[in-house]
Amino acid sequence: MERVTKLTEIKREFWHNVLPLGSFFDMRYGKVEITSEMIQQMVENFKRGIPHYRPPVNLSHKDEFGGYGTVEELEARTDGLWARIVLTDEGVRLLEEGKFKYVSAEFVENYVDKQTGENVGYVFVGLALTNKPAHPILLDGSEHNSSTACRFLHR
């Protein structure tokens, strides 16, 4: 797999650290802590088919703009939650043109399974292309850092 350092060099499919471990503050949520236990629970639920759909890639956290890809796999790694993202042609174009520079994870803390009614905890529900990520250490790929660099697959 080839490594690149700019999101503008991506193709259709790539791995990216969408939720780095650590804590930060957000006006809407207060202190947010991303822990290894949290991301492990997201991966386990994803593997169990929760949510019941492939998490979509949207624009600026708004589903009404349509889908620009899906998250096909999740992995808990030592530095955070990594996702294999598969973009549509339009999603690729938006990143290549530099219209969006970051991705931002969407997750639910106390997700209720729609089939069982059981609270299954943390569930990853989507990903947004955005220019205003809440997480301050998400990289847009323009900074080279081997521990958090994006890994991309070519078509």
C-alpha positions as a printed Julia matrix, in Angstrom:
155×3 Matrix{Float64}:
   0.0    0.0    0.0
   1.33   3.41  -0.93
   1.58   6.26   1.57
   0.87   9.79   0.51
   0.88  13.0    2.5
  -1.93  15.03   0.9
  -5.64  14.24   0.74
  -5.63  15.75  -2.75
  -3.62  12.7   -3.9
  -6.23  10.16  -2.87
  -8.06   7.76  -5.07
 -11.27   5.88  -4.41
 -10.22   3.78  -1.39
  -8.03   4.64   1.59
  -7.34   3.99   5.27
  -7.41   6.96   7.63
  -7.24   7.51  11.4
 -10.71   9.0   11.84
 -10.67   9.15  15.65
  -7.21   9.64  17.2
  -6.82   8.7   20.87
  -6.72  11.55  23.37
  -8.9   14.26  24.82
 -10.05  17.66  23.63
 -12.71  20.26  24.36
 -15.65  21.17  22.16
 -18.22  23.92  22.8
 -21.09  21.53  22.06
 -19.92  18.5   24.05
 -17.47  19.81  26.65
 -14.5   17.55  27.34
 -14.33  14.65  24.89
 -12.13  11.66  25.65
 -11.33   9.13  22.95
 -10.1    5.97  24.65
  -8.88   2.63  23.38
 -11.84   0.94  25.13
 -14.27   3.21  23.29
 -12.81   2.53  19.86
 -12.54  -1.2   20.56
 -16.27  -1.25  21.35
 -16.99   0.58  18.08
 -15.0   -2.02  16.14
 -16.72  -4.94  17.92
 -20.18  -3.49  17.23
 -19.25  -2.83  13.59
 -18.18  -6.46  13.19
 -21.53  -7.55  14.71
 -23.37  -5.57  12.04
 -24.27  -2.62  14.25
 -25.43  -0.28  12.88
 -27.47  -2.31  10.38
 -26.15  -0.21   7.46
 -22.68   0.64   6.14
 -21.76   3.95   7.76
 -22.05   6.62   5.07
 -19.69   9.43   4.14
 -21.64  12.69   4.02
 -20.85  16.39   3.68
 -20.49  18.5    6.82
 -22.49  16.0    8.92
 -25.61  16.47   6.8
 -27.22  13.39   5.26
 -29.59  15.49   3.14
 -26.69  16.3    0.78
 -26.5   12.61  -0.17
 -23.83   9.94   0.14
 -20.23  10.38  -0.96
 -18.98   6.97   0.05
 -19.09   4.37   2.8
 -16.91   3.06   5.61
 -16.18  -0.57   4.78
 -13.91  -1.6    7.67
 -12.87  -0.35  11.1
  -9.71  -1.23  13.02
  -8.65  -0.3   16.54
  -4.96   0.59  16.38
  -2.53   1.96  18.95
  -3.12   5.56  17.84
  -6.9    5.52  17.27
  -9.79   4.27  15.17
  -8.85   3.61  11.56
 -11.44   3.33   8.8
 -11.23   1.96   5.28
 -13.17   4.53   3.32
 -14.52   3.92  -0.17
 -15.59   7.11  -1.92
 -17.93   7.72  -4.83
 -16.61   9.53  -7.9
 -18.07  12.76  -6.51
 -16.39  12.2   -3.13
 -13.03  11.69  -4.85
 -13.56  14.85  -6.9
 -14.38  16.95  -3.83
 -11.13  15.91  -2.12
  -9.01  16.22  -5.26
 -10.29  19.76  -5.82
  -9.55  20.63  -2.18
 -13.16  21.52  -1.36
 -12.87  19.5    1.87
  -9.68  18.98   3.87
 -10.68  16.75   6.79
 -12.88  13.86   7.78
 -14.9   13.88  10.99
 -16.23  10.78  12.74
 -19.85  10.36  13.76
 -20.57   8.04  16.68
 -23.22   7.4   19.33
 -22.27   6.8   22.95
 -25.32   4.75  24.0
 -26.63   3.2   20.8
 -29.78   1.1   21.06
 -29.73  -1.9   18.71
 -32.75  -1.58  16.43
 -33.44  -5.33  16.44
 -32.99  -6.17  20.11
 -33.59  -2.85  21.89
 -30.33  -3.47  23.77
 -27.97  -0.6   24.61
 -24.74  -1.74  22.93
 -22.62   1.26  23.89
 -20.37   3.08  21.43
 -21.27   2.71  17.76
 -19.61   4.34  14.76
 -22.47   5.62  12.55
 -20.83   7.72   9.84
 -18.13  10.01   8.58
 -18.27  13.53   7.21
 -16.07  15.35   4.74
 -15.59  18.7    6.44
 -13.42  21.77   6.83
 -14.23  22.18  10.55
 -13.44  18.98  12.46
 -14.16  19.0   16.19
 -11.1   16.85  16.92
  -8.04  19.15  16.92
  -5.44  16.52  16.02
  -7.02  15.23  12.83
  -4.55  15.73  10.01
  -5.54  16.86   6.55
  -2.58  14.94   5.19
  -0.55  18.07   4.46
   1.63  17.51   7.51
   3.95  14.52   7.36
   3.8   12.42  10.49
   4.5    8.71  10.08
   2.33   7.68  13.04
  -0.79   9.38  11.72
  -0.15   9.58   7.98
  -2.96   8.52   5.68
  -2.57   5.22   3.82
  -4.2    5.1    0.43
  -5.11   2.39  -2.05
  -5.14   3.16  -5.75
  -8.01   2.22  -8.07
